[in-house]
Amino acid sequence: MSTQINRQHLKELRTKEEQRFLDTHKKSAAAFEDSKKVMHEGVPMSWMAKWPGSHPVFVKEAKGARFTDVDGHTYVDFCLGDTGSMTGHSPDATVAAIREQVGKGITAMLPTEDAAIVSGLLKERFGLPLWQFTVSATDANRHVIRYSRMITGRSKIVVIDCCYHGSVDETFATLDDAGFTVKREGNIGAPVDLAETTRVVEFNDLAAMEKALAHGDVAAILMEPAMTNIGIVLPQDGYLVGVQELAKKYGTYLIIDETHTISVGPGGMTKALGLKPDFLTIGKALAAGIPTGTFGMTQEIADAIKKMVELEIIDLGGIGGTLAGNALSLAAMKATLTEVLTESNFERMIALGNRWCDGIDAAIKEFGLDWHCNRLGARGEYIFKGKQPVTGKEAADSGDFELEQYIHLRLLNDGYLITPFHNMALMCPDSTEVDVDGHTAAFRTMCAELVNG
């Protein structure tokens, strides 16, 4: 029989941690009060208000697998900028390349030699022959959707229920109880009815995917090869190959977003599983935190684009960005791909990811909690249901916001930062066994106090 959480005890524990946080973060509190005078919610982006505690901690400096706040506390960072710093904060090789490039020019709207070098490295990793650069993975996803619609002449995009691909309008859709596509809760200022642009299907459901494609109006499928932004949902055997085959059968482009699933290795799940997408998008970690994104495409797609886009108006089609492909980001990408996100570093990171998950599994079993820990290479995450989710809805239903807020705050007070939107941890090349084992001990103590109330 699984252990039940006493909600009154949970409330008391959280009150205790909130006070501990206030007592030890007075400088961050003062910085937050000043920030509220000039920033909405007192933070640079509104979602930062979701961090646990009465205010976010303010970072003074970060290096490797750690950061220090303005109150002088140092934390082991398992969030790592939600993958943006999967390389570790300010890796030496990338910092050296950035310093050198800053003195030689940051952006000029012209290519550097690094552009072709980085494109070649991406081709080796992911298999697609031709590459373009953006400022973010969101931009990359927007661009390939536009190209897909242009080439196919079709209007619809298929996305997975509970997906997230940045601030792409077409992806903020979900299924209602009757199975119809509707806007997701919290979708701010949707420009059109999502049913006009999007068709939503559940992850791991090939029958639903075929039904969605059979209408003949789908330009592209945009999906992660494993869901990560609602929590980790792994593909069942044969699912991804099945989606690939259905895309070809119905003349629909397959877009694989590897922004988070790069955690499984240098070429992400595309390389690991031998996938053959028509487009591949990725951002975040490629430049060690310098804003960048990129998308790869097949030769066939590139040829179609060249035939359909006139040179005279190529700058007016909604594909681009003045800072895209700038010299600084490409220098950072070259150094990161060649010296930081290497095969040997991934081997270490994945081993540590498994060690982190082993510690979570042991505590869950010891205290009889009806929870489950999912693994995705260097990434791990626990959910509050005792079995692995198969769909995004199952992952969403395994959440417990009250419990998450307590656990995240408790671990933060103990010196460990995990991703605020999930119970997710990520390893970087600078993470250590000491970091992981320290978290395991803190997590175990937290579980003991949680169930013994």
Secondary structure by P-SEA (a helix, b strand, c coil): cbbbbcaaaaaaaaaaaaaaaaaccaaaaaaaaaaaacccccccccccccccccbbbbbccccccccccccccccccccccccccccccccaaaaaaaaaaaaaccccccccaaaaaaaaaaaaacccccccccccaaaaaaaaaaaaaaaacccbbbbcccccccccccccccccccbbbbbccccccccccccccccccccccaaaaaaaaccccccbbbbbcccccccbbbbccaaaaaaaaaaaaabbbbbbbcccccccccccccccccccccbbbbccccccccccccccccaaaaaaaaacccccccccccccccccccaaaaaaaaaaacccccaaaaaaaaaaaaaaaaaaaaaaaaacccbbbbbccccccccccccccccaaaaaaaccaaaaaaaaaaaaaacccccccccbbbbcccccaaaaaaaaaaaaaaaaaaaac
